[in-house]
Amino acid sequence: MAESYRTVAGRAEARFEVRGSEFIGYVAPVETVEAAEAFVAEIRDAHADATHNVPAYRVRASPFREYSNDDGEPSGSAGKPALNVLQQRDLENVAAVVTRYYGGTNLGVGGLARSYSRAIKEGVDAAGVVESVPHERFAVTVEYDDSGSVRGLLESAGVEFDADYAADVTFAVRVPESEGASLRDRIRSATSGRADIERG
């Protein structure tokens, strides 16, 4: 059984104001550093007019990756407090961004640290925390004749998948790492080895 970990259940956001400054905390589950970076870029693009967009993430990569950045706020007042919340809650495979619209009153390093950590805490609370296990992805391509049996097998296994019906049928499968190998074996035997399986 692959070791489980805590992450957020889905995307969420939390908003509040502190002495005129608006803070918006965004959180999202991610599975790769690339996905974390893409989430940060997405929020930055959506709030290109914000004073600051402060990112923090923790990703179960090899090696394990933690990242935060003050994005122009005084050193240690924003990114580290945001990352600390993820560490204290023991969350992994999670990306967060706190957007700040400056309201004209300086909050000081302590006030900033409290506001940035509060934005992450409230974002995480809004999302909810779940236990998850590491997942892997693979694609199965078969001819139409075999697509029904492969689809039935995936449905009975209760795994996540998307089906693309083109010249052939391709199933994009997301499965817990501990179940991937046996599921691929079952697909091979159900199709007498005709399935083309690619790890992703």
N, C-alpha and C positions, 0 to 999 in steps of 0.2 A: 504494500500500500504506500503510495507516494505521500510524503509528509504534507499535512495540510497547513494552511496559513490563513491569516485574517486579512480581508480586503473590504472595500465598500461594495454594497449591493448593486449600485448603479450610479448614474450621473446625478448630481444634485447641486444646488446653489443656496447660499444664504446671504442676505443683505442687511446692513444696518448702517446707521450714521453715528459718527463720533465728532462732536464739535464742528459740524459742517462738512466734514470729509465723509464721502460714501465709500464703504468697503463692500465688495462682493466676493465671497469665497466660492470657488468652483472646485468640485472633486469628481474624479472619474476612475473606474477600474481600467487598468491597462495590463497587457501581458508582456510587452517588450519596451525597451528604451525608446525605440523608434515611435511606438504608439504614444508614449509619454511626451516625447518631443512634439509630436503632431498635435496632441491635445493642448499643450502650452501655446503652440503657434496659432491654433484655432481661436483660443481666447484672446491672444494678443491682437489678432486680426479683427475680432469682433469689437474690441475696445481699443482701437488704435488711438483714440482721442483721450484715453485715460492718462493720469499723471504717472502711474506705475502699474505694471503687471508682474507680480512677484511669483515665480514658480518654485515648486518643491515636488520631488517625487522619490519613491523607493520602489525598485524593480528587482524581481528575482531573476537576474541575469547571471552569466558566468563571466567575470566575478559579479557579485551583488553590487548594484548601483544605487547610490544615494546622491541627490543633487538639490541644491537650492541656490538662489541668487537674490541679492537685495534690489536689483533693478533700479539703482539710483537712490534708494533710501540710505540713510546713514548705516555704516557697516554694522552688521549684526542685529539690526533693528527689525528686519522683515523676513528674509529667507530662512534664517536659522530658527526663529520662533515658529515659523510655519512648518518646517521640517521636524522640529521637536515634537509637535502634536502627533505627526504620523509615527514617530518613534515611540512616544509614550503610549499611544493606542496600539502599538505593535502591528501596524498595518503595512502590508506589502502589496506589490503590483497595484499601486495607486498613484495617480498624478493629481496635483492641486495647483491652482493659480488663484492668487488674491489680487483683484483689480481695485485700485484706489483712485477716486476722483478727489483731488485736493480741495478742501473747503475754505482755505484762507487762514486757518489757525494751526500753528505748529504744535504737534502733539508730544514732542520730545521722544527720546529713544525708548523710555519705558512705556509711554502711551502707544507708540507705534508697535512695539513688541506685543503688548496686550491685544491691540486691535487685530494684528495679523494672525496671532494664534487663535483669537476668538473666531475669526472668519473661517479658519480651517476646522476648528472644533464644531462650529454650527453647520458647516457644509457636510462634515462626516456624519453628524447626528441626523441631518436631513436625508442623507443617502442610506443610512443604516449599515451595519457591519455584518458580514457573513463569513463563515468558514468555507474555504475553497481548497481545491487540490490542484497541483500543476496539470495543465492540459497540453495536448499536442494537436496538431492539425495534419490531415492528409486528404488527398483527392483521389476519388475512385472514378475511373472512366470505363463505361461498359456500353455495349450495343443495346438497343431497345429491348431485345429478347430477354436480356438479363436484368434490366432495370427494375422490374417488379420485385424480383427476389432480393435484390440488394436493398431496395427501399424498405421492404418488409423487415429485413434483418436489422437495418439501422433503427427503424421505429421500435422494434421489439427490444433493442438494446437500450433505448431511451437516451440516445446521444443527440447532440445538436447537429443539424446538417442543413445545407441548402442544395437544391437540385437544379441543374441547368440543362434543359432539354434542347440540344442543338443537333448536329449530325449524329453525334453519340450523346449519351447522358453522362454528365459529370456531377458527382456528389462531393461537395466540400464538407468535410467532417471535422468536428471538434470533439475530442474525447479525452477523459482523464488518462494521464500517461500510463497508469497502472493497467488500463484496459485496452490500450491501443493495439498491442501485438496480437492478442487473442481475437480481437474484432477483425483485424486484417486477415488472420488465418481463416476465420469463418467465412469472410467474403470470398477468399480464394476458393474454398471448397464449395461454396454455394454456386460459384460460376465456373467450376471445373478449371480454375486457373486462367480464365479469359479476362478477368478484370485487370485493368492497368492501374496500379496503385502508386501514387507519388507522395512521398513525405514532404510536408511544407513547413 
